[in-house]
């Protein structure tokens, strides 16, 4: 682990060589085109003044950063409020919903209370409320987080690299619904899926999830030599591929095939309207994250999505009672205790570095490698 030493502004200098591999579909065959965007950068926390369209500003380059969480989970609000303050951005809270409070008349089309848990219903309603808030308030873009997230201390530098890759992928998206406000992530996206737990690439979709040939999009951008990507065996989330096929410390930005877990995603104004229509009005008969994946995979309403693996925001499992981890899934019985907290795929965990950040010390790696 890195030995701590005093520093008011955390700076970790690293050189990330970014290699962009873009795959196009042409006449039923796959053609590769290689772009190189090599440049030294600094991974650091924000300092000074930044513009609204800058990933280093107080809302990570979005108009808002929302967190969906039950009001009674004050422990989670305490943690995320402190974490975001120490890494330089502000949160706005959307109250989560208990599924049992959703009236039968307001159930989404296809929902069956007998086969689907009320916790899943509450999760759906909370996320839909965030989408509706965007539409009601005319918000140009928002990052939506679940309330048990963790992220790297250098998340803003990670987002800067992601933004460059996302702009590259948008070159082949339709441009009839460009963002009205400037965005560091590009002007032609509907959703940026920044936090998931399992990734299946478009070209690896199982038969029951495959889409029409003309709708497929296997393009990817590879970010090489990223010091915030864990080494094996700590790198996970590869549902359909092997990390052995990529150089160590590679992060992949891609057009999503099928993702699981709705840890973190950003919506543009147009994306929020498309999502609210499909997920709020057209029916919901399975967990929220599965429908969110359908929205991107099937290009519903012309949806334009970009995702990243390893994710930039990941569920944290804190020390303490395991049963307190999730408000959706049951975990831990008989008050089982976890002695040491952890977060998958995050090297310099903000949650695990809180004491260092509060004392002005350098962040430490989660694992010795």
C-alpha positions as CSV (number, residue, x, y, z in Angstrom):
1,X,0.0,0.0,0.0
2,X,1.1,3.6,-0.5
3,X,2.5,5.2,2.6
4,X,0.5,8.3,3.5
5,X,2.2,11.7,3.5
6,X,0.6,15.2,4.0
7,X,-1.0,16.8,1.0
8,X,-3.9,19.3,0.8
9,X,-4.5,18.7,-2.8
10,X,-4.2,15.1,-3.7
11,X,-2.1,14.6,-6.8
12,X,-1.2,11.3,-8.3
13,X,0.8,11.7,-11.5
14,X,0.3,9.0,-14.1
15,X,0.7,8.7,-17.8
16,X,-2.3,7.1,-19.5
17,X,-1.8,6.2,-23.2
18,X,-5.2,6.1,-24.7
19,X,-5.7,3.8,-27.7
20,X,-9.0,4.1,-29.5
21,X,-10.2,1.0,-31.3
22,X,-13.4,1.6,-33.2
23,X,-15.3,-1.2,-34.8
24,X,-17.7,-0.6,-37.7
25,X,-20.3,-2.9,-39.2
26,X,-20.1,-2.8,-43.0
27,X,-22.0,-5.1,-45.4
28,X,-22.2,-7.7,-42.7
29,X,-18.5,-7.8,-42.0
30,X,-16.5,-6.2,-39.2
31,X,-13.8,-3.6,-40.0
32,X,-11.3,-2.2,-37.4
33,X,-10.0,1.3,-37.4
34,X,-7.2,2.4,-35.0
35,X,-6.9,5.9,-33.6
36,X,-4.2,6.9,-31.1
37,X,-4.8,9.7,-28.6
38,X,-1.6,9.5,-26.6
39,X,-1.1,12.3,-24.0
40,X,0.3,12.5,-20.5
41,X,-2.3,13.6,-17.9
42,X,-2.4,14.2,-14.2
43,X,-4.9,12.4,-12.0
44,X,-5.9,14.9,-9.4
45,X,-8.7,16.3,-7.4
46,X,-10.4,19.5,-8.5
47,X,-8.9,22.8,-7.7
48,X,-9.7,26.3,-8.8
49,X,-12.6,27.4,-10.9
50,X,-14.1,25.3,-13.6
51,X,-16.8,25.8,-16.3
52,X,-20.2,24.2,-16.3
53,X,-19.1,21.8,-19.1
54,X,-16.0,20.7,-17.3
55,X,-15.8,17.2,-15.6
56,X,-13.8,18.9,-12.8
57,X,-16.7,21.1,-11.7
58,X,-18.9,20.5,-8.7
59,X,-21.4,18.3,-10.6
60,X,-18.9,16.3,-12.7
61,X,-19.8,18.0,-15.9
62,X,-23.6,17.4,-15.5
63,X,-26.2,19.8,-14.4
64,X,-27.1,17.7,-11.4
65,X,-25.8,14.6,-9.5
66,X,-28.8,12.8,-8.0
67,X,-28.7,10.0,-5.4
68,X,-31.7,7.7,-5.0
69,X,-32.1,6.4,-1.5
70,X,-34.5,5.7,1.3
71,X,-34.8,8.6,3.7
72,X,-34.4,6.2,6.7
73,X,-31.0,5.1,5.5
74,X,-29.3,8.0,7.1
75,X,-26.1,6.0,7.4
76,X,-25.8,5.8,3.6
77,X,-26.5,9.6,3.3
78,X,-23.9,10.4,5.9
79,X,-21.3,8.3,4.0
80,X,-22.0,9.7,0.5
81,X,-22.2,13.3,1.7
82,X,-18.8,13.1,3.2
83,X,-17.3,11.1,0.3
84,X,-18.6,13.6,-2.4
85,X,-17.4,16.6,-0.3
86,X,-13.9,15.2,0.0
87,X,-13.7,14.4,-3.8
88,X,-15.1,17.7,-4.9
89,X,-18.7,17.4,-6.0
90,X,-22.2,18.0,-4.7
91,X,-25.2,15.7,-4.4
92,X,-28.9,16.2,-4.6
93,X,-31.1,13.5,-3.0
94,X,-34.2,11.8,-4.5
95,X,-36.1,10.0,-1.8
96,X,-36.4,6.2,-2.5
97,X,-39.8,4.5,-2.3
98,X,-41.0,1.4,-0.4
99,X,-42.6,-0.9,-2.8
100,X,-45.5,-1.6,-0.5
101,X,-46.6,2.1,-0.7
102,X,-47.1,1.9,-4.5
103,X,-50.9,1.6,-5.0
104,X,-52.1,-1.3,-7.1
105,X,-53.6,1.2,-9.6
106,X,-50.2,2.7,-10.1
107,X,-48.4,-0.6,-10.8
108,X,-46.5,-0.6,-14.1
109,X,-48.1,-2.7,-16.8
110,X,-47.1,-6.3,-16.4
111,X,-46.0,-6.1,-12.8
112,X,-47.0,-9.1,-10.7
113,X,-46.7,-8.6,-6.9
114,X,-46.9,-12.4,-6.4
115,X,-43.7,-13.1,-8.4
116,X,-41.8,-9.8,-8.0
117,X,-40.6,-8.5,-4.6
118,X,-41.9,-5.2,-3.3
119,X,-38.2,-4.1,-2.9
120,X,-37.8,-4.3,-6.7
121,X,-40.9,-2.3,-7.2
122,X,-39.7,0.4,-4.8
123,X,-36.4,0.5,-6.7
124,X,-38.2,1.1,-10.0
125,X,-40.3,3.8,-8.6
126,X,-37.4,5.7,-7.0
127,X,-35.5,5.7,-10.3
128,X,-38.6,6.7,-12.2
129,X,-39.0,9.7,-9.9
130,X,-35.5,10.8,-10.7
131,X,-36.3,10.7,-14.4
132,X,-39.5,12.6,-13.9
133,X,-37.7,15.2,-11.8
134,X,-35.4,15.8,-14.8
135,X,-38.3,16.3,-17.2
136,X,-40.3,18.4,-14.8
137,X,-37.4,20.8,-14.0
138,X,-36.0,20.9,-17.6
139,X,-32.6,19.5,-16.4
140,X,-30.2,19.2,-19.3
141,X,-28.3,16.3,-17.9
142,X,-28.0,14.4,-14.6
143,X,-25.9,11.6,-13.1
144,X,-28.1,9.2,-11.1
145,X,-26.4,7.2,-8.4
146,X,-27.7,4.5,-6.0
147,X,-27.0,5.3,-2.3
148,X,-24.4,2.7,-1.6
149,X,-21.8,3.8,-4.2
150,X,-18.1,4.1,-4.0
151,X,-15.7,5.6,-6.5
152,X,-12.0,6.2,-7.0
153,X,-10.4,9.3,-5.3
154,X,-9.4,10.3,-8.8
155,X,-12.9,9.9,-10.3
156,X,-12.7,13.3,-12.1
157,X,-9.6,12.3,-14.0
158,X,-11.2,9.0,-14.8
159,X,-14.3,10.9,-16.1
160,X,-12.1,13.1,-18.3
161,X,-10.7,10.0,-20.0
162,X,-14.1,8.5,-20.3
163,X,-15.5,11.7,-21.8
164,X,-12.9,11.7,-24.6
165,X,-13.7,8.0,-25.4
166,X,-17.5,8.7,-25.3
167,X,-17.1,11.6,-27.8
168,X,-15.3,9.2,-30.2
169,X,-18.1,6.6,-30.1
170,X,-20.8,9.3,-30.7
171,X,-19.4,10.0,-34.2
172,X,-21.6,7.2,-35.5
173,X,-24.7,8.1,-33.4
174,X,-27.7,9.9,-35.0
175,X,-27.6,13.7,-34.4
176,X,-31.2,14.7,-34.5
177,X,-31.4,15.2,-30.7
178,X,-28.2,17.0,-29.7
179,X,-27.8,18.3,-26.2
180,X,-28.6,22.0,-26.0
181,X,-26.1,22.8,-23.3
182,X,-22.4,22.2,-23.8
183,X,-21.2,18.8,-22.3
184,X,-17.7,17.5,-21.9
185,X,-19.2,14.0,-22.7
186,X,-20.3,15.1,-26.2
187,X,-23.5,16.5,-27.6
188,X,-25.1,13.3,-29.0
189,X,-25.8,10.9,-26.2
190,X,-28.9,9.8,-24.3
191,X,-27.4,7.6,-21.5
192,X,-23.9,7.1,-20.1
193,X,-23.9,3.9,-18.0
194,X,-21.0,4.5,-15.6
195,X,-21.8,1.9,-13.0
196,X,-22.7,-1.8,-13.6
197,X,-21.7,-5.1,-12.2
198,X,-21.7,-7.5,-15.2
199,X,-20.9,-6.6,-18.8
200,X,-21.9,-8.6,-21.9
201,X,-20.7,-7.1,-25.2
202,X,-23.0,-6.6,-28.1
203,X,-21.2,-9.4,-30.1
204,X,-21.6,-11.8,-27.3
205,X,-25.3,-11.5,-26.6
206,X,-27.1,-14.8,-26.0
207,X,-29.7,-15.8,-28.5
208,X,-32.7,-14.6,-26.5
209,X,-31.2,-11.1,-26.2
210,X,-29.9,-10.6,-29.7
211,X,-31.0,-7.6,-31.8
212,X,-31.4,-7.1,-35.5
213,X,-28.1,-7.0,-37.4
214,X,-28.6,-3.4,-38.4
215,X,-29.0,-2.4,-34.7
216,X,-25.8,-4.0,-33.5
217,X,-22.8,-1.9,-32.5
218,X,-19.7,-3.6,-31.2
219,X,-17.5,-0.5,-31.3
220,X,-15.1,0.0,-28.3
221,X,-12.5,2.4,-27.1
222,X,-9.6,1.0,-25.1
223,X,-7.9,3.1,-22.5
224,X,-4.5,1.6,-21.8
225,X,-2.1,1.9,-18.8
226,X,-4.8,3.3,-16.5
227,X,-3.4,3.2,-12.9
228,X,-6.9,3.2,-11.5
229,X,-7.7,-0.1,-13.1
230,X,-7.0,-3.1,-10.8
231,X,-4.8,-6.0,-11.8
232,X,-5.9,-9.6,-11.7
233,X,-7.3,-11.2,-9.7
234,X,-9.1,-8.0,-8.5
235,X,-10.5,-6.9,-11.9
236,X,-14.1,-8.2,-12.4
237,X,-17.4,-7.5,-14.2
238,X,-16.4,-9.3,-17.4
239,X,-19.6,-11.3,-18.1
240,X,-18.9,-12.3,-21.7
241,X,-15.1,-11.9,-22.2
242,X,-11.8,-12.6,-20.5
243,X,-9.6,-9.9,-19.2
244,X,-6.7,-12.0,-20.4
245,X,-7.6,-10.8,-23.9
246,X,-6.6,-7.3,-23.0
247,X,-3.3,-5.7,-21.6
248,X,-3.2,-5.2,-17.9
249,X,-4.8,-1.9,-16.6
250,X,-7.1,-1.5,-19.6
251,X,-10.5,0.2,-19.3
252,X,-13.0,-0.4,-22.1
253,X,-15.6,2.2,-23.2
254,X,-18.2,0.7,-25.4
255,X,-21.7,0.7,-26.8
256,X,-23.5,-1.6,-24.4
257,X,-25.0,-5.0,-25.3
258,X,-26.4,-6.1,-22.0
259,X,-25.4,-4.8,-18.5
260,X,-26.6,-5.8,-15.1
261,X,-26.9,-3.4,-12.1
262,X,-27.9,0.2,-12.2
263,X,-25.2,1.5,-9.9
264,X,-24.8,4.8,-11.8
265,X,-26.0,6.2,-15.1
266,X,-26.3,9.7,-16.6
267,X,-29.2,10.8,-18.7
268,X,-29.5,13.8,-21.1
269,X,-32.8,15.7,-21.3
270,X,-33.8,13.7,-24.3
271,X,-32.6,10.5,-22.7
272,X,-34.7,11.1,-19.5
273,X,-37.8,11.6,-21.6
274,X,-37.2,8.4,-23.6
275,X,-36.5,6.4,-20.4
276,X,-39.5,7.8,-18.6
277,X,-41.7,6.8,-21.5
278,X,-40.4,3.3,-21.9
279,X,-39.8,2.4,-18.3
280,X,-42.6,4.4,-16.7
281,X,-45.5,4.1,-19.2
282,X,-44.8,1.1,-21.4
283,X,-44.6,-1.5,-18.7
284,X,-42.2,-3.1,-16.2
285,X,-42.2,-6.8,-15.4
286,X,-38.7,-7.5,-14.3
287,X,-36.0,-5.8,-12.2
288,X,-35.2,-2.1,-13.0
289,X,-31.7,-2.8,-14.2
290,X,-32.8,-5.4,-16.7
291,X,-35.3,-3.0,-18.3
292,X,-32.6,-0.2,-18.3
293,X,-30.4,-2.6,-20.2
294,X,-33.2,-3.3,-22.7
295,X,-33.6,0.4,-23.3
296,X,-30.0,0.6,-24.6
297,X,-29.7,-2.9,-26.1
298,X,-32.8,-2.5,-28.3
299,X,-32.2,1.2,-29.0
300,X,-35.7,2.0,-27.7
301,X,-36.9,5.4,-29.0
302,X,-33.5,5.8,-30.8
303,X,-31.6,5.5,-27.5
304,X,-27.9,6.3,-27.7
305,X,-25.9,4.7,-24.9
306,X,-22.2,4.5,-23.9
307,X,-20.9,2.4,-21.1
308,X,-17.5,1.5,-19.4
309,X,-15.9,-1.5,-17.8
310,X,-14.5,-1.6,-15.2
311,X,-17.2,0.7,-13.9
312,X,-16.4,4.1,-12.4
313,X,-19.0,3.8,-9.6
314,X,-19.5,0.5,-7.8
315,X,-21.5,-0.8,-4.8
316,X,-19.5,-0.6,-1.5
317,X,-19.8,-3.4,1.1
318,X,-19.0,-1.7,4.4
319,X,-17.7,-3.3,7.5
320,X,-20.5,-4.2,9.9
321,X,-23.8,-6.0,9.6
322,X,-24.0,-7.7,6.1
323,X,-27.8,-7.5,6.2
324,X,-27.5,-3.7,6.0
325,X,-25.8,-3.9,2.6
326,X,-28.8,-3.7,0.3
327,X,-32.4,-2.4,0.6
328,X,-33.4,-4.5,-2.4
329,X,-31.7,-7.9,-2.0
330,X,-31.6,-9.8,1.2
331,X,-28.0,-10.5,2.4
332,X,-26.6,-12.0,5.5
333,X,-28.5,-13.9,8.2
334,X,-28.4,-13.9,12.0
335,X,-26.6,-10.5,12.0
336,X,-23.5,-11.8,10.3
337,X,-20.7,-9.2,10.5
338,X,-18.1,-8.1,8.0
339,X,-14.8,-7.2,9.6
340,X,-13.3,-5.3,6.6
341,X,-15.2,-3.2,4.0
342,X,-14.4,-3.5,0.3
343,X,-15.4,-2.3,-3.1
344,X,-14.9,-4.4,-6.3
345,X,-12.9,-2.8,-9.1
346,X,-11.9,0.4,-7.3
347,X,-8.2,0.8,-6.6
348,X,-8.1,4.0,-4.6
349,X,-11.5,3.6,-2.9
350,X,-12.9,6.9,-1.6
351,X,-14.9,5.1,1.1
352,X,-11.8,3.2,2.4
353,X,-9.6,6.3,2.2
354,X,-11.9,8.7,4.2
355,X,-9.5,8.8,7.1
356,X,-6.5,9.7,4.8
357,X,-8.5,12.3,3.0
358,X,-9.7,13.9,6.2
359,X,-6.1,14.2,7.5
360,X,-4.7,15.4,4.2
361,X,-2.8,12.2,3.5
362,X,-2.2,10.5,0.2
363,X,-4.8,7.8,-0.7
364,X,-3.9,4.2,-0.3
365,X,-4.5,1.3,-2.7
366,X,-7.2,-1.2,-1.7
367,X,-4.9,-4.1,-2.6
368,X,-1.2,-4.7,-2.5
369,X,-0.2,-5.8,-6.1
